[in-house]
Structures are given as structure tokens and as C-alpha cells.
Amino acid sequence: MAQTLHWQKSTFSGGAEGNACVELAASATLSTLHLRESDTPDTALTATPVALAHLLAGIRGGLGPQRTTSKTFF
């Protein structure tokens, strides 16, 4: 049986109306966290609290994906 998740909007999502926010939900046992963007509610990242904490720490520390410049060759 699928559980019903109760999504909570991030306070850092801004005050814009509509689907412009990040949402978080926890499983009933708190062993799994779910993260999604409100404009794509059918797609969610699922992780343990420890794994999500490591991801957020890496993002805060600047360890996110590096932007690259694409080059066009003729």
C-alpha cells in the first residue's frame, strides 16, 4: 500500500505564487526523505536523511556540478 506524503514548502522558495518552490516530505518512519520541485510533482529525489544532509553540505560548500561552456565547431 502506498503511503500518502505530506509535502512542506521550503521557506527559501520565495513568496511567488504558483509552482516556484522546493518541497520536502518524510516517510512515516522518518527513514526516507523526498525532495521535489512543485512544478514537477511527479518527479522526486528520495534519500536517507544522512545522504540528503551530505548532498546539501556539498552544495553549500560549492561542490555542485561545474558549468561548462559549450563550443561549436564548424
N, C-alpha and C positions, 0 to 999 in steps of 0.2 A: 504494500500500500504506500503510495506516495505521500510525503508529508507536505503540509502547507507551510511555506516560509513567510515570515513577516519581515518585509523589506523596510529598512530605515535609510532615509536620505542623508547624505553627508552634509554637515554644516559648512563645508568648504565648497559646495556646489554653486554657491551664489544665489541671488534672490530672483533669478529669471523664472518666468512662468513657462510651463511646458516641460518637455523632456530634455533637460540640460543638467542632469545630475548623476552622481555615482551613488549606488545603493548597496547596502550590506545586509545580509541575513545570516543567522546562525541556526544550525541544526538543533533539534530538541536537546541533545546531549552536549552541545557546545563543542563537539569534537571536529566539526566541519564548518567552515565559513564559506559564504557565497558572495561574490562581488560582481556587479553588473552595471552597465550604463542604462539609464532609464529609456534612452531612445532605441535600445535593442534588448528588451527584457527577456527574450527567449535565449539569449547567449549569456552565460555566466562563468566566471572563473571560480573553481571550487578548490579549496586548500585547507590544510590544517591551520590552526592559529599560529603555530611556530613558523610554518612555511610562509604564510602571509606576512608575518612580522619581519622575516628576513627579506622578502620582496620589498616591503615598504622602507626598510632601513637602507637597502641598496639604492632605491630611487632617491631617497633623501640625501644619500651620500654621493650622488652623481654617477652611479654605476649603471644607469639605464642604457638603452640602445644608443649608439652613436649615430648621428646624422651624417650621411654621406652625400656628396654632390654627384649626381649622375652626369655622365659625359656622353655626348652624341658624336659618333664618328661617321663621317661621310665617305 
